[in-house]
Amino acid sequence: MKQLEATPPLAIARGEGVWLIDTDGRRYLDAISSWWVNLFGHCNPRINAAIIDQLGKIEHVMLAGATHAPVVELSERLAKLTGLGHAFYGSDGSSATEIALKISAHYWRNSGQVEKNEFISLKNGYHGETVGALSVTDIPLFKQTYEPLLRHSVQVPTPDARLAEAGESAEAFALRCADALEAHLVEHAATTAAFIVEPLVQGAAGMAMYHPVYLSRARELCDQYRVHLIADEIAVGFGRTGTMFACEQAAVRPDFICLSKGITGGYLPLSAVLTSDEVYAAFYGDATARGFLHSHSYTGNPLACRAALAVLDIFESDQVIAANCGKSAQFTKILGEVSAHPRVRHFRQCGMIWAFDVADTVADFASHFYRLALAQGVFIRPIGNTVYVMPPYITEAAEITSLTQAILGSLAQTESMK
């Protein structure tokens, strides 16, 4: 909180498309989609209209003993997109992680294997900051303080391509890391409920990107050793990596998929966990204790579901995935001047995500870079010495050109601080 005295929060009055506008009328390019949630711009007229229409019908009804059209339609459409036919709703990404972890452990209990209640995740992974989610997170800054409250979990080597040996391909490194996952499962499959992973991109690890073959191999290993695969697509789902869901690039169907962030286009809190018929069947029965007793007051909120349905409509009508393919190539070319900068290391891109690491950074580089970019009309927040760009999908080439110049200017000014 003390840091806010030196860097007060940006006071935003309104938004227009890719722009945030503060109380003094200054405009800032939202280069990180307001923490990765905004897909189609601020005050999007189609999403606005859907929410306004729903306001005239029902704003909320509990999803226990009641239901409503928006949540039914959303569940059916998500099932078609993911191949997973059963949805459980929460309010945010951490809630989705908690739900998936609990269902997995409860599944094994209902199946007579109560000893299968441990979890595996990747080193440097991030899955949220509630107690269960933080237990499978591996970011010390978030985790260390709360260690006494957390359940033990095991982290296996990350396939982050930046960590490959000299001359080792990203694919070869990913397979080598998968060998470590198998080595753990050989010894501990009998007590392991699930392996949870951020597919293709580990966000809080500094946009660590890896080869899809890791997911393919993880799916094979989870099948072989009878362990659930949980895909945390909270940050990377809904087109961020170039496909609707990142797992598609490895032709993998997880046992659980966690969705949030972009699901409502950045409008309203909503998360969903989708799972298979097999998992659902383990909870089906007369005994209440056999059921999944987990509830959120605003589960499946109609307004949030209508926003999500509007998002899916835009994906379909505007052929967003195909359009983004062209944009990502164009934007990568524009950002080429950044990739060629002498202080830039590991320039990387996956779909509509760009990132690079900065060498020889000053102390508190992220805060300095944030303030310098803000002065040039760009809202961007580095993670340590990693600068990343994750703009709304409606961003155009001219705006990426301006963003490129702001990044270069901020790099130059942080260089002069050393």
C-alpha positions, -999 to 999 in steps of 0.1 A, spaced: 0 0 0 29 24 7 39 21 -30 7 39 -39 20 70 -24 47 72 -50 26 57 -78 -11 65 -73 -36 43 -90 -47 54 -125 -81 70 -120 -102 57 -150 -134 75 -159 -144 55 -189 -133 33 -217 -136 33 -255 -125 3 -275 -88 -3 -267 -85 30 -248 -88 38 -211 -96 74 -204 -87 89 -170 -106 116 -151 -85 143 -168 -94 130 -202 -60 115 -209 -61 83 -231 -40 51 -225 -38 21 -247 -49 -9 -227 -20 -31 -238 -27 -59 -213 -65 -61 -217 -70 -50 -180 -53 -81 -166 -60 -102 -196 -98 -101 -195 -109 -77 -222 -113 -93 -256 -133 -70 -277 -127 -35 -262 -143 -14 -235 -180 -5 -238 -185 -30 -267 -219 -22 -281 -229 -59 -287 -220 -70 -252 -236 -39 -237 -269 -47 -256 -269 -83 -244 -265 -72 -207 -292 -45 -211 -316 -69 -226 -310 -94 -197 -315 -66 -171 -352 -65 -183 -357 -102 -176 -339 -115 -145 -307 -102 -129 -300 -132 -107 -316 -163 -93 -298 -189 -73 -286 -219 -93 -297 -244 -67 -332 -257 -73 -336 -231 -101 -322 -225 -135 -325 -200 -164 -320 -198 -202 -286 -180 -203 -268 -206 -181 -284 -235 -200 -274 -221 -234 -239 -212 -222 -233 -247 -208 -244 -263 -241 -222 -240 -262 -192 -245 -239 -197 -283 -240 -196 -282 -278 -164 -261 -278 -146 -282 -252 -160 -317 -257 -167 -317 -219 -204 -320 -212 -208 -309 -176 -203 -274 -162 -199 -260 -127 -198 -222 -123 -179 -199 -100 -170 -163 -99 -133 -160 -107 -102 -180 -118 -91 -190 -83 -126 -204 -76 -124 -224 -108 -91 -239 -96 -106 -248 -62 -136 -264 -79 -115 -286 -102 -91 -297 -74 -120 -306 -51 -140 -324 -78 -109 -345 -87 -101 -356 -52 -138 -362 -45 -141 -383 -77 -114 -406 -65 -130 -408 -30 -163 -417 -46 -145 -443 -67 -131 -460 -36 -96 -446 -39 -94 -422 -10 -56 -422 -10 -56 -404 -44 -57 -368 -30 -23 -353 -39 -17 -328 -67 12 -321 -92 18 -287 -109 46 -271 -129 75 -252 -113 68 -214 -116 31 -221 -122 3 -199 -111 -33 -210 -104 -47 -184 -81 -44 -172 -45 -72 -189 -25 -58 -216 -3 -63 -246 -25 -52 -227 -56 -22 -213 -39 -12 -248 -28 -5 -257 -64 10 -223 -73 48 -220 -73 53 -182 -72 72 -175 -39 61 -139 -37 25 -150 -34 30 -183 -16 57 -180 11 37 -159 36 8 -184 36 29 -216 36 16 -228 70 -20 -227 56 -13 -246 25 -15 -282 15 17 -299 2 19 -304 -35 47 -314 -59 61 -293 -87 78 -309 -117 101 -291 -141 86 -265 -163 90 -269 -201 96 -231 -204 116 -230 -236 139 -203 -222 154 -230 -199 165 -253 -227 202 -261 -231 222 -245 -259 212 -262 -291 183 -280 -276 150 -274 -294 119 -264 -275 103 -297 -285 132 -318 -272 133 -298 -239 96 -303 -235 99 -340 -239 128 -340 -214 106 -322 -189 78 -347 -195 102 -375 -186 105 -359 -151 67 -359 -149 67 -396 -157 94 -403 -131 72 -388 -105 41 -407 -116 59 -440 -116 65 -435 -78 34 -416 -68 5 -423 -91 -13 -443 -64 -16 -411 -43 -20 -385 -71 -54 -372 -80 -45 -347 -107 -18 -328 -126 -28 -291 -132 -11 -271 -159 -14 -238 -177 -14 -249 -213 13 -234 -236 19 -202 -216 26 -198 -178 14 -162 -172 28 -152 -138 61 -169 -147 67 -141 -171 47 -154 -201 68 -186 -201 60 -204 -234 65 -240 -243 60 -266 -270 26 -283 -274 42 -317 -273 44 -314 -235 7 -314 -233 4 -344 -256 28 -363 -235 12 -352 -203 -22 -365 -216 -6 -399 -224 10 -401 -190 -21 -391 -171 -41 -418 -190 -14 -444 -184 -11 -437 -146 -48 -429 -141 -44 -393 -130 -67 -364 -140 -53 -337 -163 -66 -303 -153 -61 -276 -180 -60 -241 -164 -71 -221 -194 -82 -191 -173 -56 -168 -189 -50 -185 -222 -85 -196 -232 -108 -178 -257 -83 -173 -284 -53 -159 -266 -29 -185 -279 -42 -186 -315 -68 -213 -310 -100 -211 -290 -84 -231 -263 -46 -238 -260 -51 -275 -255 -64 -277 -291 -28 -271 -304 -18 -305 -289 -51 -322 -299 -56 -328 -262 -89 -331 -243 -83 -326 -205 -104 -342 -178 -112 -307 -165 -109 -273 -181 -109 -241 -160 -122 -210 -177 -126 -174 -166 -111 -139 -175 -120 -135 -212 -152 -156 -209 -173 -124 -204 -151 -102 -225 -139 -84 -193 -174 -73 -183 -185 -94 -153 -170 -120 -129 -176 -155 -141 -157 -188 -141 -166 -223 -153 -151 -257 -148 -161 -283 -174 -156 -320 -170 -165 -354 -185 -194 -378 -183 -171 -402 -164 -164 -376 -137 -200 -366 -135 -211 -402 -131 -191 -406 -100 -212 -381 -82 -246 -394 -94 -266 -411 -67 -291 -408 -39 -268 -400 -10 -263 -362 -5 -227 -368 7 -218 -383 -26 -227 -351 -44 -203 -321 -49 -213 -298 -21 -197 -266 -32 -217 -233 -37 -213 -197 -47 -241 -172 -42 -237 -158 -77 -231 -191 -95 -242 -189 -131 -253 -153 -128 -277 -145 -157 -261 -111 -165 -226 -127 -167 -239 -156 -187 -255 -132 -212 -222 -114 -215 -204 -147 -222 -230 -156 -248 -224 -123 -265 -187 -130 -265 -192 -164 -282 -215 -147 -307 -188 -123 -317 -163 -151 -320 -186 -168 -345 -199 -139 -365 -166 -121 -368 -145 -153 -374 -122 -140 -346 -98 -169 -345 -90 -166 -382 -88 -128 -381 -64 -130 -351 -41 -153 -371 -35 -126 -396 -32 -99 -369 -7 -118 -349 16 -122 -379 12 -85 -387 18 -73 -351 48 -96 -347 63 -79 -377 56 -44 -363 72 -54 -330 103 -66 -349 121 -34 -339 116 -44 -303 129 -79 -308 160 -65 -324 168 -42 -295 202 -50 -279 187 -53 -244 159 -77 -254 162 -114 -247 139 -143 -256 114 -123 -277 85 -147 -280 50 -149 -293 20 -172 -290 -12 -162 -307 -21 -128 -294 5 -127 -266 40 -112 -270 67 -111 -244 104 -104 -240 129 -102 -212 151 -72 -206 188 -76 -198 207 -53 -174 176 -39 -157 176 -12 -130 163 -19 -95 125 -19 -95 125 -21 -133 88 -30 -136 76 1 -117 99 24 -137 89 9 -170 52 11 -161 55 48 -153 75 56 -184 50 38 -207 21 55 -189 36 89 -197 36 79 -234 -1 69 -233 3 31 -228 -10 11 -199 14 -19 -195 27 -37 -164 58 -58 -166 63 -90 -146 98 -85 -131 121 -80 -160 96 -94 -185 75 -70 -206 45 -85 -222 17 -73 -246 -17 -89 -245 -41 -64 -262 -78 -66 -270 -85 -84 -302 -99 -52 -318 -65 -36 -317 -53 -23 -350 -18 -20 -366 -16 17 -360 -21 12 -323 6 -15 -322 30 9 -340 24 35 -313 28 8 -287 61 -3 -302 75 33 -301 64 36 -264 82 3 -256 114 15 -273 112 48 -256 107 32 -222 137 9 -229 158 38 -238 149 57 -206 155 28 -183 189 23 -200 198 59 -190 189 52 -154 217 26 -149 
